[in-house]
Amino acid sequence: MEDPDAPLIIGVDPAGSGGDRFAVAFRRGDKILSVIHRNKLEHDEAVAWLSSIIDEHNPSRMCIDRGSMGQNIVSALRNLNKKYANIIKGIDFGGTSRMKQATPGRSGPWNRRAEMYGDLKEWLAQGGAIPDDDDLASDISAAKQKWRANNDWLLESKTEMKTRGLRSNDLSDACALTFATREWFEEWSKPKRATGWGAGSELKEVV
């Protein structure tokens, strides 16, 4: 399956020096190309890693969760380079969903995290492709859906998941963050065309 000809959107779920994974997801159109992670990153290491990812892959947007150490990373990257400032978007997982902002009286996803997971699962049901990875599949289905009295819904927190003996679903959070933006990009960096023996016309995303 060739990589889709679509803008590259990167989702980033930061994590500090604890046990959670600092996860980064790469999506073009109807395909999540890969999800990578590192552990126990300090602030400066995280900034250097993400800046190198932007330089190498030239995404149209990088959406970073502002929770935990995320806000400081967003600020540091924006101050490093004007190019980074134009690409990076800080996302508040706990912020009011777009749907609730537009139609407060209707029931629906309570916050941005619930809304982005709803978009991710709808995209999967419509044929979206993810890497064949057991940890990622487990992450996507790990968080329970919770209902409020007015029928708004949200997902249980990572703290609540850990009380059930589950690790933080960092990999799927990074994937969900690729749905944080609904923008039209007139131009974008195309997937790299594979070269060498037997490459043919296949497009290859190197991550």
DOVEX-911035 format. One line per 10 residues: number of its first residue (from 1); their letters; for each residue x, y, z of C-alpha. Coordinates in Angstrom, 3 decimals. Example, Ala and Ser with C-alpha at 12.3 -4.5 7.8 and 13.67 -1.06 7.14 Angstrom:
1> AS> 12.300/-4.500/7.800 | 13.670/-1.060/7.140
***
This chain:
1> MEDPDAPLII> 0.000/0.000/0.000 | 1.496/3.317/-1.034 | 1.678/6.190/1.394 | -1.184/8.613/0.700 | -0.432/11.890/-1.024 | -1.592/14.105/1.845 | -0.129/16.505/4.410 | 2.009/14.945/7.133 | 0.488/15.558/10.572 | 2.512/14.623/13.652
11> GVDPAGSGGD> 1.013/14.058/17.094 | 3.183/14.267/20.216 | 2.277/13.012/23.689 | 5.121/14.196/25.938 | 6.320/12.391/29.040 | 9.082/13.279/31.450 | 11.505/11.124/33.398 | 8.805/8.868/34.872 | 7.557/5.571/33.471 | 5.361/6.936/30.684
21> RFAVAFRRGD> 6.455/6.877/27.042 | 7.215/10.074/25.111 | 5.284/9.128/21.961 | 5.261/10.580/18.449 | 2.788/9.514/15.703 | 3.076/10.257/11.978 | -0.087/10.351/9.824 | -0.704/11.088/6.169 | -4.375/11.034/5.204 | -5.835/7.575/5.782
31> KILSVIHRNK> -2.624/6.001/7.088 | -0.713/6.301/10.350 | 2.755/5.588/9.058 | 4.438/4.835/12.374 | 4.390/5.535/16.099 | 7.734/5.884/17.843 | 8.616/6.570/21.448 | 11.463/7.230/23.829 | 11.640/6.994/27.603 | 12.860/9.252/30.397
41> LEHDEAVAWL> 13.505/12.357/28.304 | 14.587/15.559/29.971 | 13.282/18.875/28.617 | 16.326/19.719/26.497 | 16.490/16.200/25.058 | 12.808/16.370/24.101 | 13.216/19.749/22.394 | 16.250/18.524/20.457 | 14.459/15.321/19.384 | 11.318/17.083/18.171
51> SSIIDEHNPS> 13.273/19.781/16.335 | 15.237/17.080/14.516 | 11.961/15.364/13.541 | 10.614/18.626/12.104 | 13.835/19.263/10.191 | 13.893/15.754/8.719 | 10.221/15.239/7.872 | 8.924/18.803/7.342 | 5.370/18.168/8.614 | 2.496/20.520/7.865
61> RMCIDRGSMG> 1.553/20.472/11.550 | 2.930/19.070/14.792 | 0.275/18.896/17.537 | 1.709/18.639/21.058 | -0.289/17.945/24.217 | 0.322/20.890/26.539 | -0.117/18.840/29.717 | 2.777/17.799/31.938 | 6.003/19.093/30.350 | 4.284/19.811/27.027
71> QNIVSALRNL> 3.683/23.542/27.475 | 7.365/24.229/28.167 | 8.333/22.172/25.103 | 5.885/24.099/22.912 | 7.265/27.423/24.144 | 10.893/26.358/23.735 | 10.387/25.095/20.171 | 8.487/28.211/19.119 | 11.282/30.397/20.459 | 13.956/28.360/18.673
81> NKKYANIIKG> 12.877/28.944/15.115 | 10.133/30.820/13.233 | 9.585/27.712/11.100 | 8.853/25.675/14.227 | 6.474/28.353/15.515 | 4.447/28.115/12.298 | 4.243/24.318/12.433 | 3.656/23.627/16.142 | 0.204/23.709/17.697 | -0.267/23.276/21.449
91> IDFGGTSRMK> -3.323/21.181/22.339 | -5.130/21.109/25.680 | -6.486/17.570/26.115 | -8.763/18.785/28.895 | -10.083/21.795/26.986 | -13.704/22.077/25.824 | -14.397/20.104/22.653 | -15.109/21.894/19.394 | -18.559/20.336/19.354 | -19.432/21.701/22.822
101> QATPGRSGPW> -18.083/25.131/21.881 | -20.289/25.224/18.774 | -23.418/23.652/20.292 | -23.250/23.797/24.107 | -26.765/22.414/24.505 | -26.147/19.176/22.607 | -24.667/16.092/24.211 | -21.344/14.906/22.827 | -17.629/14.653/23.649 | -16.955/16.702/26.776
111> NRRAEMYGDL> -13.325/17.618/26.121 | -10.748/17.648/23.328 | -9.303/14.256/24.287 | -12.687/12.533/24.022 | -13.399/14.329/20.745 | -10.053/13.388/19.170 | -10.455/9.740/20.205 | -13.930/9.787/18.688 | -12.438/11.098/15.424 | -9.684/8.448/15.561
121> KEWLAQGGAI> -12.135/5.577/16.061 | -14.486/6.853/13.341 | -11.486/7.144/10.991 | -10.512/3.545/11.795 | -14.068/2.341/11.151 | -14.002/4.051/7.753 | -10.804/2.266/6.705 | -7.964/4.182/8.342 | -4.782/2.119/8.635 | -2.458/1.841/11.640
131> PDDDDLASDI> 0.803/-0.071/12.102 | 0.490/-3.735/13.050 | 1.566/-3.251/16.649 | 0.075/-4.988/19.687 | 0.958/-2.172/22.098 | -0.766/0.416/19.893 | -3.886/-1.738/19.454 | -4.014/-2.253/23.222 | -3.640/1.472/23.869 | -6.506/2.427/21.545
141> SAAKQKWRAN> -8.970/0.179/23.380 | -7.644/0.702/26.920 | -9.458/3.794/28.195 | -13.064/3.337/29.312 | -15.753/5.730/28.135 | -17.515/7.633/30.931 | -20.882/9.385/30.801 | -22.010/12.598/32.484 | -25.553/13.263/33.704 | -26.402/15.218/30.539
151> NDWLLESKTE> -25.127/12.382/28.270 | -21.855/14.108/27.443 | -19.014/11.595/27.365 | -15.313/11.568/28.150 | -12.541/9.045/28.687 | -11.163/7.939/32.009 | -7.943/9.659/32.982 | -4.506/8.077/32.860 | -4.508/8.066/36.648 | -7.745/6.075/36.671
161> MKTRGLRSND> -6.282/3.664/34.116 | -3.243/3.089/36.305 | -5.466/2.230/39.287 | -6.841/-0.596/37.092 | -3.309/-1.816/36.488 | -3.023/-0.389/32.968 | -0.104/1.669/31.722 | -0.675/5.102/30.230 | -1.967/4.861/26.649 | 0.685/7.228/25.296
171> LSDACALTFA> 0.926/5.654/21.831 | -2.751/6.070/21.030 | -2.774/9.563/22.576 | -0.118/10.549/20.035 | -2.274/9.093/17.244 | -5.358/10.931/18.516 | -3.398/14.188/18.489 | -2.987/13.892/14.713 | -6.729/14.635/14.586 | -6.436/17.809/16.669
181> TREWFEEWSK> -6.359/20.021/13.598 | -8.848/20.356/10.763 | -7.024/22.617/8.387 | -6.631/22.882/4.632 | -3.034/22.939/3.454 | -2.553/24.121/-0.133 | 1.021/22.833/-0.234 | 2.862/20.198/1.741 | 6.010/18.131/1.774 | 5.435/15.053/-0.387
191> PKRATGWGAG> 6.430/11.539/0.725 | 9.949/10.626/-0.344 | 10.151/8.415/-3.400 | 12.078/5.211/-2.821 | 15.262/4.812/-4.834 | 17.526/1.926/-5.672 | 17.046/-1.592/-7.011 | 13.418/-2.716/-7.115 | 12.073/0.629/-5.867 | 9.756/1.086/-8.856
201> SELKEVV> 7.208/3.840/-8.229 | 6.621/3.107/-4.544 | 6.491/6.064/-2.205 | 8.399/5.588/1.028 | 8.081/7.474/4.307 | 11.320/7.190/6.239 | 10.697/7.529/9.983
***
